Amino acid sequence: MLKAGQTAPTFELPDADMEVVNLASFRGKQHVLLYFYPKDNTPGCTLQATDFSDHEDAFARLGYTILGVSRDDCLRHADFRDQHGISVRLLSDTEGSVCHQYGVWQAREVDGARKFGIVRSTFVIDKQGVVRLALYGVNAKGHALEMLRAVKEFES
């Protein structure tokens, strides 16, 4: 698992429009709020994505770009985005390589069986590509506002 002070692993992933997003392209230009979520069109993930979208302008004024990542494919992301009016970029990690790099692909016990999945997690990455905040196992409800408060503190 990543910790504050470590360099954020770089990656290239396609978004809902199949345009490749390279994390390194933000270096020296913008901070990145990178969040990982389990699955499109589930209640918690929908709440989280719409909350981040609702506050996207406030993050942008502070110099942050918001990127959401799950293992859903680009087409599913596009449907999810369009159905719920999501404005943040949703990235597709179908192979799970970025999920592994960030330590969010974890085992958990479900009905007595061990299953792997994405642990809802958020990373604040500064313009130099350094992780300023790494949160694992976050709650979707109210998380966007918590993160907005946190990044305001970083910028003050």
Phi, psi and omega per residue, in radians:
M1 nan 2.529 -3.125
L2 -1.398 2.692 3.102
K3 -2.273 2.755 3.069
A4 -0.986 2.434 3.137
G5 1.733 -0.300 3.110
Q6 -1.453 2.706 3.044
T7 -1.300 2.326 3.139
A8 -1.223 2.299 3.070
P9 -1.053 2.331 3.123
T10 -1.466 2.760 -3.127
F11 -2.801 2.884 2.975
E12 -2.260 2.148 3.114
L13 -2.394 2.595 3.072
P14 -1.387 2.591 3.073
D15 -1.677 -2.992 -3.089
A16 -1.077 -0.395 3.113
D17 -1.718 0.195 3.128
M18 1.149 0.389 3.017
E19 -1.580 2.353 -3.081
V20 -1.360 2.294 3.078
V21 -1.916 2.179 3.138
N22 -1.905 2.064 -3.117
L23 -0.991 -0.655 -3.106
A24 -1.092 -0.384 -3.117
S25 -1.201 -0.255 3.121
F26 -1.526 -0.249 -3.098
R27 -0.989 2.318 3.118
G28 1.344 -0.086 -3.073
K29 -2.044 -0.881 -3.060
Q30 -2.515 2.677 2.952
H31 -1.380 2.770 3.124
V32 -2.238 2.301 2.940
L33 -1.810 1.929 -3.071
L34 -1.891 2.101 3.107
Y35 -2.164 2.502 3.114
F36 -1.925 2.392 -3.127
Y37 -2.397 2.680 -3.024
P38 -1.154 -0.841 -2.967
K39 -2.843 2.429 3.057
D40 -1.087 2.617 3.029
N41 1.113 0.444 2.971
T42 -1.831 2.711 -3.026
P43 -0.975 -0.864 -3.115
G44 -1.148 -0.703 -3.115
C45 -1.234 -0.628 3.089
T46 -1.152 -0.792 3.106
L47 -1.009 -0.823 -3.108
Q48 -1.103 -0.817 -3.101
A49 -1.148 -0.706 3.131
T50 -1.241 -0.621 3.084
D51 -1.114 -0.795 3.103
F52 -1.096 -0.688 3.110
S53 -1.106 -0.732 3.141
D54 -1.089 -0.494 -3.094
H55 -1.874 0.165 -3.062
E56 -1.016 -0.697 3.134
D57 -1.102 -0.702 3.129
A58 -1.124 -0.709 3.080
F59 -1.133 -0.744 -3.117
A60 -1.070 -0.668 3.116
R61 -1.096 -0.434 3.115
L62 -1.615 0.035 3.101
G63 1.560 0.398 -3.108
Y64 -1.921 2.425 2.942
T65 -1.831 2.419 3.139
I66 -1.848 2.245 3.090
L67 -2.217 2.240 3.072
G68 -1.865 2.463 -3.101
V69 -2.279 2.323 2.932
S70 -2.513 3.124 -3.140
R71 -1.567 0.051 3.079
D72 -1.153 2.669 -3.137
D73 -1.405 2.995 -3.064
C74 -1.039 -0.723 -3.122
L75 -1.122 -0.727 3.107
R76 -1.132 -0.701 3.080
H77 -1.048 -0.765 -3.129
A78 -1.084 -0.764 3.107
D79 -1.091 -0.779 3.133
F80 -1.051 -0.852 3.141
R81 -1.029 -0.881 -3.068
D82 -1.190 -0.664 -3.126
Q83 -1.163 -0.599 -3.030
H84 -1.951 0.075 3.117
G85 1.163 0.637 -3.118
I86 -1.397 2.278 -3.107
S87 -1.841 -0.324 3.123
V88 -1.266 2.661 -3.134
R89 -1.312 2.293 3.120
L90 -1.885 2.163 -3.078
L91 -1.842 2.522 -3.071
S92 -1.811 2.048 3.102
D93 -2.010 1.090 -3.040
T94 -1.043 -0.577 3.137
E95 -1.381 -0.349 3.129
G96 1.432 0.147 -3.075
S97 -1.147 -0.708 3.140
V98 -1.249 -0.644 3.066
C99 -1.012 -0.715 3.102
H100 -1.179 -0.760 -3.136
Q101 -1.014 -0.661 -3.085
Y102 -1.602 -0.028 3.064
G103 1.268 0.420 -3.101
V104 -1.699 -0.169 3.092
W105 -1.539 1.819 -3.001
Q106 -2.327 2.731 3.091
A107 -1.490 2.533 3.011
R108 -2.592 2.821 -3.110
E109 -1.624 2.154 3.097
V110 -2.244 2.037 -3.128
D111 0.905 0.740 3.086
G112 1.393 -0.040 3.123
A113 -1.954 2.529 3.120
R114 -1.492 2.121 -3.140
K115 -2.233 2.604 3.095
F116 -1.777 2.573 3.092
G117 -2.971 3.079 3.116
I118 -1.405 2.236 3.000
V119 -1.523 2.155 -3.116
R120 -0.975 2.066 -3.002
S121 -2.519 2.689 -3.135
T122 -2.397 2.454 3.139
F123 -2.256 2.303 3.015
V124 -1.783 2.096 -3.072
I125 -2.055 2.181 -3.095
D126 -1.404 3.097 -3.070
K127 -1.088 -0.380 3.133
Q128 -1.529 -0.021 3.134
G129 1.491 0.318 -3.132
V130 -1.757 2.377 3.085
V131 -1.238 2.091 3.103
R132 -1.652 -0.467 -3.112
L133 -2.632 2.306 3.093
A134 -2.266 2.009 -3.111
L135 -2.109 2.153 3.118
Y136 -1.936 2.519 3.075
G137 1.244 0.690 -3.112
V138 -1.373 2.785 3.082
N139 -1.659 2.334 -3.089
A140 -1.117 -0.679 -3.052
K141 -1.198 2.118 3.095
G142 1.371 0.015 -3.043
H143 -1.170 -0.678 -3.127
A144 -1.054 -0.756 3.122
L145 -1.183 -0.660 3.078
E146 -1.049 -0.748 -3.124
M147 -1.219 -0.622 3.091
L148 -1.095 -0.752 3.082
R149 -1.077 -0.761 -3.116
A150 -1.094 -0.777 -3.108
V151 -1.252 -0.508 3.048
K152 -1.101 -0.684 3.100
E153 -1.115 -0.705 3.108
F154 -1.073 -0.645 -3.045
E155 -1.494 -0.159 -3.125
S156 -1.632 nan nan
